[in-house]
Amino acid sequence: MAKKLTGGTTGTGLDEIVTEILDNAGLNRSISASDIEGGARAANEINKLILAAIEDGKLFDDGGIDIDDVYAINAYIRDAERPARYARFVELHGDDEGGEEWGFHLVQNDGGNGYLEARNLVNTVFDGIFHIGFEISDGRVYNEDGDANATLEQLAHWLTYYLSGGASHYFGTEADDRVDGEELDDTLLLGAGNDYGNGGHGDDDLFGGSGDDTMYGDSGDDRLDGEAGDDSLNGGDGDDTLGGGGGDDSLSGSYGNDVLRGHSGVDTLRGDAGRDLLLGGEGADTLYGGEGDDRLRGNADDDVLSGDEGDDRLGGDGGHDKLYGGSGKDRLTGGGGADELYGGYDGDKLRGGGGGDTLAGSYGNDKLSGGGGDDSLYGEDDDDTLRGDAGDDQLFGGYGQDRLEGGDGDDRLFGQDGDDILFGGAGDDELDGGAGDNRLIGGAGDDTYRANIGADAFLFEKAAFGDDYIKGFNGADGDRILLDEGIGYSIGINTATGTPTTVLTLSDTDSGAVLGTVSLTASLFASSDIVTDPLAFL
């Protein structure tokens, strides 16, 4: 007598089928132990036949069984040159004709329970798998009586599930398919065509293949790869990873902390809720961070990045990019190219990088740095700090008490409203404080100042200045010239231009060396407007 069967003997995940039959509570309540063991033995032998086909064609080398593999298994069993193989399969599958049952039919439709993805294990899943050697037509296997049974997609999915130890695989065809995962951690391979895939529950992997696909991760931490075509990807709940692949794709992270990569093509990426990472890739992409503290990065092309809500970090990289911080304390970096950076609400940090950039802080106490290139910086509302850095820059403070630093190059600085501080830096600069009581320091080079509404202070450091000119100076309005400690002066009048101009010659009190000159309208200046105040330079 044969040794009692206690489980499958293939050494693969298909042995779980045999164990499920032997331990099935419904079968053990409904039929005899000998019938259960007989059905399990038949299942074990059919599994061996299926595995022989898989090994012969190396069908599972890629970690899954697809529809083409199901055809290959069917062809192996039905090989006309080996009729005994098919006869063996038919005998093992069995039947229940003439009041007699044999083979797998000893347990089929005999009270078995247990479910896989809401399908009865014995009567649907196992029965479908064990029809794999019968005729195939219209995408289905047919039973011994000529009735349609499982689809080839189902067989591919169930075989992959057991062979991979519980991983679910679903497959599309070359047509336009709808492929749905279920409760488990599923893998959906949509294939050719314009397909729809939904991962369902679990941590799922979805691959679009060729065609313009729509993919939805649903719940769980999912991975969606659009591959070729113009695809639409939505991660759903969970911390998802989305890749557009080739084509012009649309990616939405939805809920969770997601990673979105556009790859090539003109892509649109939306992080939505959560702390997301958005990477545009090749092509002129549009990125929206959504809610949460997000990180957005373009690439070498002309990208548009919007942080939306939260404290976001945006990097344009190469190309002529537009960056919008939105609400929150954001950090924007233009990178290479002539970029536009807009801070939005709260206190933002904007840096232009290389190229002639435009930076606007908007609301909040913002910090703007132009970087290389000839930049335009606008502080707008609140108390801002603007630095032109290299290049011939234009800086506009806007409302509030602003600090403007031109840096290298011939810069133009406009404090506008508020009590502002302006530093020209190196180069021949223009400084206009605007309305308010402003402090203006030209620095090295031949600088031009404009006094405006309010009591302005023009500061001259011993270390660096040139031949400077002040327009609109009016001591009666409170304008003053502040000299660093160790600077002496002499006053002269220049009438060569027709309008008398006062010329202050400033010199080093220790060495007597001339440091530079300051010219201003004579009738609006008095020597009492000159103040030596070293504390003003601290």
KEVEXZA-259301 format. One record per residue: residue in one letter; x, y, z of N, C-alpha, C, CB in turn. Coordinates in steps of 0.1 Angstrom, whole numbers, plus 5000, padded with zeros to 4 digits. Glycine has a CB too. Example, Ala and Ser with C-alpha at 12.3 -4.5 7.8 and 13.67 -1.06 7.14 Angstrom:
2
A513249435078512349555078513249675078511349555090
S512849785071513749895071512950005079514149945057
This chain:
538
M500949885000500050005000500950125000499050005012
A500550224992501350344991501450425004500850444980
K502550485007502650565019501650685019504150615020
K501150705031500150815032500750945027499650825046
L500051015019500451145014500151255024499751185000
T501151335028501051435038501251575032501951415049
G501651585019501851715013502351694999502751795021
G502551804991503051794978504551754978502951924971
T505051704967506351644966507251714955506351504963
T506751824950507451894939508651984944506551974930
G508552024957509552114962509352254957510852074958
T508152294952507852424948506552474955507652434932
G506152594952504952654957503752584953504852794954
L503752504943502552424939502252324949502852354926
D503152284958502852194969501752244978504052154977
E501652374979500552434987499152394982500652594987
I499052374970497752324964497352184971497752314949
V498352094971498151964977497751974992499351874975
T498552064999498252085013496852135015499352175019
E496452235007495152295008494052185007494952404998
I494252094997493251984995493251895007493651904982
L494351845012494451755023493851815036495851715026
D494051945038493652005051492352085050494752105056
N491652075038490452155036489352105045490052145021
A488852195053487852165063486552125057487552285072
G486152185046484952145039484952005033484652245028
L486051975027486251835022486251735033487551825014
N486951765044486951665055485651645062488051715065
R484751735060483351725066482451645056482751855069
S482851645043481851605033482251465027481751705022
I483451435025483851305018484851235026484451335004
S485151115022486051025029487551065028485950885024
A488351025038489751055038490450995026490451005050
S489950875021490550815010490350894997490050665008
D489150944995488851034984489651154984487351064983
I489851214996490651334997492051304993490551395011
E492651194998493951164995494151134980494451045003
G493151064974493151034960493151154951491950944956
G492351254955492351384947493551454949491151464952
A494151454961495451524964496551454956495751524978
R496551324955497651254947497551294932497551104949
A496351294927496151334913496651484911494651324909
A496351574920496751704919498251714920496151794931
N498951634928500351634929501051594916500851544941
E500451494910500951444897500751544886500351304893
I499651614885499351714875500351824877497951764876
N500651864890501651964893502951934887501751994908
K503351804888504651754883504651774868504951614886
L503551744861503451764847503551904843502151704841
I502851994850502952134847504452184849502052214857
L505052144860506452184863507452134852506852134876
A507152014847507951964836507852054824507551824832
A506652104821506552194810507252334812505052224807
I507152374825507752504828509252494827507352544843
E509852384832511252364832511752344817511752244840
D510952274809511352254795511452384788510352154789
G510552474790510552604783511252714791509252644779
K511752684803512352794812511352904813513652844806
L510152874816509052964816508953054828507752894814
F509553014839509453094852510753164855509153004863
D511653174845512953234848512853384851513853214836
D511753444846511553584848510753614861510853654836
G510453504868509653524881508153524879510053644887
G507653494867506253494866505753414854505753634864
I504553374854503853294843502953394837503153164848
D503053414824502153504816501353414807502953614809
I500453484799499553414790500353334780498653514783
D501453384774502153304765502753174771503353394759
D503053184784503553064791502452964793504153104805
V501253014795500052914796499952844783498752994800
Y500052914772499952844759501052744758500052944747
A502252774762503352684761503152564770504652754765
I502652574782502352464790501252374784501852504804
N500252434778499252354771499752284759498152454766
A500652344752501252274740502152164744502052374732
Y502852174755503652064761502851944764504452114773
I501751964771500851854775500251794763499851904785
R499851874753499051824742499951784730498051924738
D501251774732502251744722501751614714503651724727
A501451634701500951524693501951414691500551574680
E503251444693504251344691504451254704505651404687
R503851304715503851224727502451214733504851304738
P501651134727500251114731500051064745499551024721
A501050984750500950934763500951044774502050834766
R501551154771501551264780500151324782502551374775
Y499451344771498151404772497151304779497651444758
A497351174775496451064781496651064796496850934774
R497951074800498251074815497551194821499751084817
F497551314815496951434820495451404822497151554811
V494751354811493351334812492951234823492851274798
E493751134825493551034835493651094849494450914834
L494651184851494851244864493751344867496251314864
H493351414856492251514859490951444863491951594846
G490751324856489551244860488251294855489551234875
D487251224860485851254856484951184866485551204842
D483651204864482651144873481551074865482051244883
E481851014854480850944845480550804850481350944831
G479250764847478850624851478850604866479750534844
G478650704874478550684888479950664894477650574891
E481050684887482350654893483150784891483050534885
E483950814902484850924901486250884902484551024913
W487150954896488650924898489451054895489050814888
G490651054898491551164896491151284905491551204882
F491451404900491151524908489651534910491651644901
H488851474902487351484903486951414917486651414892
L487751344923487351284936487151394947488551194942
V487651514945487451624954486751744948488751674960
Q486651754935486051864928484551864930486351864913
N483951984934482551994937482051904948481751974924
D482851874958482451784969482551854983483351664969
G482151984983482052054996483352125000481751955006
G484352134991485552214995485252354998486552194984
N485952415008485752555010487152615010485052585024
G487352735016488552815015488552895002489752715015
Y489153015003489053104991490353174989487953214994
L490553204976491653294972491053404964492753214963
E491153524969490553644963489053624959491353674950
A488353574969486853554969486453444959486153684964
R487453354955487053244946487353114954487953244933
N486453014952486552894959487852824955485352804956
L488652784964489952724961489852594953490752694974
V489152494958489052364951488252364938488452254961
N487052424939486152414928486352524917484752434933
T487152624920487352734910488852744906486852864914
V489652774917491052804914491852674910491752854927
F491752564918492452444915491852374903492452344927
D490552374902489952314890490352394877488352314892
G490452524878490852604866492252564862490752744869
I493152554872494552524869494652384863495452524882
F493852294868494052154863493252124850493552054874
H492652234844492152224830493152274820490852314829
I494452304824495352374816495752284804496652404824
G495552154804495952074793494752054783496351944798
F493552104786492452084776492552194765491152084784
E491552194757491552284745491452424750490352244736
I492152514742492052654745491352724733493452724746
S490352814736489652884726489153014732488452804720
D489253124725488653254729489253294743487153254729
G490453264745491153314757490753234770490753454760
R490153114768489753034779490252884777488253044782
V490352814788490452664787489052604788491452604798
Y488852494781487552424781487652294788487052404766
N486552254795486652124802486452014793485652124814
E486451894799486351774792485051754785486551654800
D484051834789482651824783482451934773481651834794
G483452014770483352124760482852254766482552074749
D482752264779482252394785483452484789481452364797
A483252614787484352704790484652704805483952854786
N485952714808486352724822487152854825487252604826
A488252854831488952974835489553044823490052934845
T489853174825490553244814492053224815490253404816
L492753244804494153234805494853334814494753244791
E494253454815494753544825494653494839494053684824
Q493553424842493453364856494453254858492053314858
L494653174848495653064850497053124852495552974838
A497353224844498753284846498853344860498953394835
H497853404864497853474878497953364889496653554880
W497153264888497153164899498453084899495953064897
L498953044888500152974888501353054893500552924873
T501353184889502453274894502253284909502353404888
Y501053304914500753314928501453204936499253324931
Y501153074932501652964940503152944937500852834936
L503652954925505052934922505953034929505252934908
S505453154932506253264938505953274953505953394931
G505253174958505053174973504053274977506253194980
G503053304969501953394974501953534967502053414988
A502753554957502753684950501753664938504153724944
S500853764937499853764927500253834914498553814932
H500153774903500453844890499153834881501653774883
Y498953954875497853964865498354014852496654054871
F497853964841498454004828497354054819499053874822
G497754154811496954204800497254134788497054354799
T496554174777496854114764497254224754495554044758
E497254194741497654304732496454394729498054234719
A495254354734494054444733494054554744492754354733
D492954634744492754734754492154664766491954854749
D492854634777492454554788492054634800493454444791
R491254574809491054614823491654504831489554654826
V492654534839493354434848493254484862494754414843
D492654404871492454444885493154354894490954454888
G493854404904494454324914493354314925495654394920
E493754244936492754224947493354254960492154084946
E493154154970493554184984495054164986492754094993
L495754094978497154064980498154164975497453924975
D499454134976500454214970500554174955501854204977
D499954244946499854204932500854264923498454234927
T501154194912501854254901500954244889503154174899
L500754364883499954374871500854414859498854484873
L500854334849501554354836500554374825502554234833
L500354504822499254544813499454504799498954684814
G500754504794501054464781500754574771500354334777
A500554534758500254624747498754674749500454554734
G498454784741497154834742496954944752496154724745
N495855014751495555124760494755064772494755234753
D495455034782494854954793494555034806495854844796
Y493654974814493355024827493754914837491855054828
G494554964847494954864858494754924872496454834856
N494254844881493954884894494554784904492454904897
G495454834912496154734921495354684932497354804927
G494354754936493454704948494254724961493054564945
H493954634970494554644983495954574982493754564994
G496854604992498154544992499154634985498154414984
D500454594986501554664981501854614967502854654989
D501354684957501254634943502354694934499854654937
D502654614923503554664912502754664899504854574911
L502654774893501954784880502854834869500654884881
F502854764858503654794846502754814834504754684844
G502854934828501954974817502254904804501955114815
G503454884801503854834788503654934777502954704784
S503454894765503154994754501755034755503554944740
G501455154748500055204748499855314759499055094751
D498755384757498355494766497555434778497655604759
D498155414789497555334800497055424811498555234805
T496055374818495555444831495855344842494055484829
M496555384852496955294863496655364877498455264862
Y496055284885495655334899496155234909494155354900
G496955284918497555194928496555154939498755254935
D495655234942494655214953495355214966493955074951
S494955134976495555134989496855054989494655075000
G497755084999499055015000500155094994498954874992
D501355054996502555114991502855054978503855105001
D502455124967502455074954503655124945501155094947
R503955054935504955094925504255094911506255014925
L504255204904503555214891504655264881502355314892
D504755194870505655224859504855234846506855124858
G504755354841503955364829504555304817503655504826
E505855294816506655244805506355334792506355094802
A506155274781505955354769504555404768506255264756
G504355514760502955564758502755684767501955464761
D501555754765501155874773500255814784500455974764
D500755804795500055734806499555824817501055624812
S498555774824498055844836498155754848496555884833
L498855804858499155714870498755784882500655684871
N498055714891497555764904497955664915496055794904
G498755704924499155614935498155574944500355674942
G497155654947496155624957496755634971495555484955
D496155564981496655574994497955504996495655505004
G498755545006500055475008501155555003500055335003
D502355505006503655575001504055504988504755555012
D503755574977503855514964505055564956502555534956
T505555484946506555524937506055514923507855434939
L506055634916505455634902506555684893504255734902
G506555614881507455644870506755654857508655544869
G506855764851506055784838506655704827506055924835
G507955684826508555614815508555714803507755494811
G508555654791508555734779507155794776508955654766
G507055904768505755964765505456074774504655854766
D504356144771503856254779502856204790503156364770
D503356204802502556134812502056224823503456024819
S500956174830500356254841500456164853498956294838
L501156214864501356134876500756204888502856104878
S499956134896499456194908499756104920497856214907
G500356154930500756074941499556044950501756134950
S498556134951497456124960497856124974496655994957
Y497356034983497756044997499055964999496655985005
G499756005010500955935014502256015010501055795008
N503355965014504656025010505155954998505656015022
D505056014987505255954974506456004967504055974965
V506955914957508055954949507555944934509355854951
L507656054927507156064913508356104904506056164912
R508556024893509556044883508956054870510655934884
G509056164863508456184850509256104839508456324846
H510556094840511456034830511256114817511055884827
S511356054805511356134793509956174790511956054782
G509856284781508556334777508156454785507456224779
V507056514780506456634786505456594797505856734776
D505856584809505056524820504456624829505956424827
T503356584836502756664847502756574859501356704843
L503356624870503456554882502756624893504956524886
R501956554901501256614912501456534925499656634909
G502056594935502356514947501156494955503456584955
D500156594955498956594963499356584978498156464960
A498656514986498856515001500156435004497656455008
G500756475016501956405020503256475017501956265014
R504356425022505656475019506256405007506656465031
D506256464995506556394983507856444977505356424973
L508456354968509556384960509156374945510756294963
L509356494938508956494924510156524916507856594922
L510456444906511656454897511156454882512656344899
G511356564876510756584862511356494852510856724858
G512656484852513356404841513356484828512556274838
E513656414817513856484804512456534800514456384794
G512556654792511356714787510956834796510256614787
A510056914790509557034797508356994806509157154787
D508656974819507656914828507057024837508356814836
T505856984842505157074852504956994864503757124846
L505357044876505356974888504657054899506856944893
Y503656994906502957054916503156974929501357064913
G503657034940503856964952502656924960504757044961
G501657014960500456984967500657014982499956844965
E499856944991499956965005501256895010498756905012
G501856945021502956875027504256945023503056735023
D505356905030506656965027507356875016507556965040
D507356935004507756854992509056894987506656864982
R509656814979510856844971510656824957512056754976
L510856924949510556924934511856954927509457014931
R512156884916513356914908512956894894514556824913
G513356994886513256974871514356904865513057114865
N514756944853515956884847516456984837515556754840
A517056944826517757034817516857114808518656954808
D515557084808514557154799513857264807513557054793
D512857324800512157444806510957384814511657534795
D511157384827510157324836509357434844510857224846
V508157394849507357474858507157394871506057514851
L507657454882507557384895506757474904508957354901
S505757414911504957484921504857404934503457504915
G505357464944505357394957504057374963506257464967
D503157474961501757474967501957484982500957354963
E501157414990501257425005502457355011499957365011
G502857405023503957335030505257405027504057195025
D506257365035507657415034508357335023508357415048
D508457385011508957305000510357344995507957314988
R510957254988512257284982512157254967513457194988
L512457354959512257354944513657374938511157444940
G513957294928515257314920514957304906516257214925
G515157404898514857404884515857324876514857544879
D517157314881518257254873518457334860517957104870
G518757274849519057344837517757394830519757254827
G517857474820516657524813516157654819515557424813
H515157714812514557834816513257794824514157934804
D513457794837512357734845511557844852513057644856
K510357804856509457894865509157814877508157934857
L509557884889509357814902508457904910510757794909
Y507457834916506457904925506457834938505057904918
G506757904949506857844962505457814968507557934971
G504457904966503157894972503257924987502657744971
S502357874995502357905009503457815016501057875016
G503857865028504957795035506357855033504957645031
K507257815041508657865041509357785031509357865055
D509557835019510057755007511457795004509157774995
R512157704997513557724992513557694977514657645000
L513857794969513757784955515157814949512757884949
T515657724940516857734933516657724918517957634939
G517057824911516757814896517757724889516857954891
G518957714893519957634885520457714873519357504881
G520857634863521357704850520157754842522057604842
G520357854834519357914826518758034832518257804823
A517958114824517358234828515958194835517158334817
D515958194848514758134855513958244861515258034865
E512658204864511758294872511358224885510458334863
L511558294896511358234909510358324917512658214917
Y509258274922508258344929508058284943506958354921
G508358354953508258294967506858254972508958374976
G505958344970504658324976504558374990504258184975
Y503758304998503558355012504658305021502158295017
D504758365033505758335043507158365039505658185047
G508158335048509458375046510258275037510258395059
D510558305025511158215015512558255012510258215002
K513258145007514658165003514758134988515658085011
L515158234980515258214965516658244960514258314958
R517158154952518458164946518458134931519558064953
G518958234923518758214909519758124903518958344903
G520958114907521958034900522558094888521357894896
G522958024878523558084866522458134857524357974858
G522758234849521758284840521158414845520658184837
G520458494836519858614840518458584846519658714828
D518358584859517158534866516258644871517458444877
T514958614873513958704879513458644892512858744869
L513658714903513258654916512258754923514458634925
A511158704928510158784935509758714948508958814926
G509958784959509758724972508258714975510458794982
S507458814972506058834975505958854990505258704971
Y505058784997504758815011505758745020503358765015
G506058795032506958735041508358795041507058585039
N509158765051510458815052511358725043510958835066
D511658765031512258675022513758705020511558675008
K514558605016515958615012516158574998516858535022
L516658674990516858644976518258664972515958744967
S518858564964520158574959520158544944521158474966
G520658644937520658624922521558524916520958754916
G522758504923523758414917524458474905523058284913
G524958394896525658444884524558494875526458334878
G525058584866524158644856523558774860523058544853
D522958844850522358974852520958954857522359064840
D520658974870519458924876518559044880519658844888
S517259024881516259114887515659054899515259154876
L515759124910515259074923514159174928516359054933
Y513059124933511959194938511559144952510759194928
G511759224962511459174976509959174978512059254986
E509259284973507859304974507459324989507059184969
D506459264994505959295008506959245019504559235010
D506859305030507559275043509059305042507359125046
D509859255052511259295054512159185047511659305069
D512759225036513459125027514959155027512859125013
T515659055023517159065021517459025007517958985031
L517959114999518259084984519759094982517459184975
R520358994975521758994972521858964957522558894980
G522459064949522559044935523658944931522859174928
D524758934939525858844937526558894924525458694935
A527058794916527758834904526858884893528558714898
G527358974884526559024873526059164876525458924870
D525459224865524859354866523359334870525059434853
D523059354882521759324887520859444890521959234900
Q519559414891518559514895517859464907517659554884
L517859544918517259494931516159594935518259474942
F514959544938513859634942513259574955512759634931
G513459664966513059614979511559594981513559704989
G510759694975509359684977508959744991508759544976
Y507859694997507459745010508259675021505959715012
G508359755032509059695043510459745045509059545042
Q511159705056512459755058513459645053512759765074
D513959675041514759585033516259605033514259585019
R516959505030518459515029518759465015519159425041
L519459555008519859524994521359524992519159614984
E521859414987523359414984523559374970524059304994
G524259474963524459454948525459344945524859574942
G526459334953527559234950528459284939526959104946
D529059194931529959234920529059284909530859114916
G529759364900529059414888528459554890527959314884
D527959614879527359744880525859724882527559824866
D525459744895524159714899523259834901524159634912
R521959814901520959924904520059874915520059954891
L520059954926519359914938518260014941520359904950
F517059974943515960054946515260004959514960064934
G515360084970514760044983513260044983515360124994
Q512760144975511260174975510760204988510560054969
D509560154993508960205005509660135017507560165005
G509760215028510260155041511660205043510360005040
D512160185055513560235059514560125055513660265075
D515260145044516060035038517560065040515660025024
I518259955038519759955038520259905025520359875050
L521059985017521459955004522959945004520960044994
F523559834999525059814997525259794982525559705006
G525959884976526259864962527259754959526759994956
G528359744967529359644965530359694954528759514961
A531059594948531959634938531259674925532859514935
G531859764917531259804905530759944906530259714900
D530360004894529760134894528260124896530060214881
D527760144907526360114911525460234912526260044924
E524160214911523160314913522260274925522260344900
L522160364935521460334947520360444949522360334959
D519060394950517960484953517160424964517060494940
G517160494976516460434987514960434987516960504999
G514460524979512960544978512460614991512360404977
A511160604993510560665005511060595018509060655004
G511260685028511760625041513060685044511760475040
D513560655057514860695061515860585059514760725077
N516660595048517460495043518960515046517160475028
R519660405045521160405047521660345034521660325059
L522560425027523060385014524660385015522660485003
I525160265011526660255010527060204996527160145021
G527760284989528060244975529160144974528560364968
G530160144983531260054982532260094971530759914979
A533059994966534060024956533360064943534959904954
G534060144935533560184922532960324923532560094917
D532660384911532060514910530560504910532560584897
D529960534921528560504924527760634923528360444937
T526460614919525460724919524360694929524960744904
Y524060794937523060784947521860874944523560804962
R520660834948519560934947518860944960518560884936
A518961064966518161094978516661104974518661224985
N515861064983514461064980513661114992513960914976
I512361074993511561125004512061055017510061085002
G512361145027512861095040514261135043512760935040
A514761105055516061145059517061035056516161185074
D517861045045518760945041520160965046518660935026
A520860855048522260865053523060795042522460795067
F524160865037525060815027526360785034525260915015
L526760665034527860615042529060595033527560485050
F530260645037531460625030532560555039531960755024
E532860435035533860355043535260395039533560205042
K536160385048537560405045538160305035538360415058
A537560185036538160075029537860085014537559945034
A536760135010536460124995535360224991535959984992
F535660314982534760394974535460464963533960494983
G534860524954535460594943534960734942535160514930
D534760774929534260914927532660904925534860974914
D531960934936530560914937529761044935530160854950
Y528461024932527661144929526261114936527361164914
I525861214944524561214951523561304944524661244966
K522461254939521361334933520261364943520861264920
G519861484944518661524952518961534967517661424950
F520261544970520661564985520061684990522161564986
N519361675002518761795008518961785023517261805005
G519961855029520261855043519061895051521461935046
A518261985046517062035053516061925056516462155046
D516061825047515161715049515661605058514761645036
G516961625063517561535072518561445066516461445078
D518861465053519961385046521261415053519961415031
R522061315054523361325060524461245053523361295075
I525661295053526861215048527561165061527761305039
L527761035062528460975073529760925068527560865079
L530860965075532160925072532660825082533061045071
D533460725077534060635086535160705094534660515078
E535560645105536660695113537960695105536760615126
G538660805106539960815099539860875085540560685097
I538660935082538460995069538361155071537160945061
G539261225064539061375065538461415051540461435067
Y538161545051537561595039537861745036536061575039
S537861785024537861925020536761945011539261955013
I536262075011535062105003535462204992533962175012
G535062174980535262254969533962274961536362204960
I533962374952532762394943533162384929532262544946
N532362304922532562284907531462364900532562134903
T531862464892530862534884530962514870531062684887
A531762414866531962384851530762344845533062284850
T529862274852528562224845527462324845528162104853
G527662444850526662544850525862554863525662524838
T525562444869524962434882526062414892523862324882
P526162504902527262484912527062344919527262594922
T528162274919528162144925529262134936528362034915
T528862094948529762074959530561944957529062074973
V531861954958532661834956533461814969533661844944
L533161704976533961664988535061574984532961594998
T536261614987537461524985537761464998538661614980
L537661324998537861255010539261195011536761145012
S539861195022541261145023541461075036542261265022
D542560995036542960925048543661015057543960805044
T543161035069543761125079545161085083542861145091
D545560965082546860915086547860945075546860765090
S547560895063548560905052548361025043548460785043
G547161085044546861205035546461165021548061295034
A546461035018546060985005544661005002546360835003
V544361054990542961074985542260944983542961164972
L541060934990540260804989539260814978539660775002
G538760934975537760944965537061074966536760834966
T535961104958535261224958533761194959535561314946
V533061294965531561294965531061424960531061264979
S530261414949529661544943528161544946529961544928
L527661674949526261684952525861834950525961644967
T524561864949524161994946524462094957522561994943
A525162204953525762294963524662364972526562394957
S523562414966522662494973521862414984521662554964
L521862274984521162194993522062125003520362094986
F523262175004524262105012524962205021525362025004
A525162165034525962245043526962155050524962315054
S528062215055529062135061528562065073530262225065
S527562115079526962045091526261915088525962145098
D526061895075525461765070526461655070524861785056
I527761685073528761575073528961535088530061625067
V528861405090528961345104529961235103527561295109
T530961235113531861125114531261035125533261175118
D530960915121530260815130530660675127528660835128
P531760635134532260495131531260385135533560475139
L530360425144529360325149528360295137528560375161
A528260385128527260365117527660245108527160485109
F528960205109529460105100529559965107530860145095
L529059955119529059825126527859745122529059855141
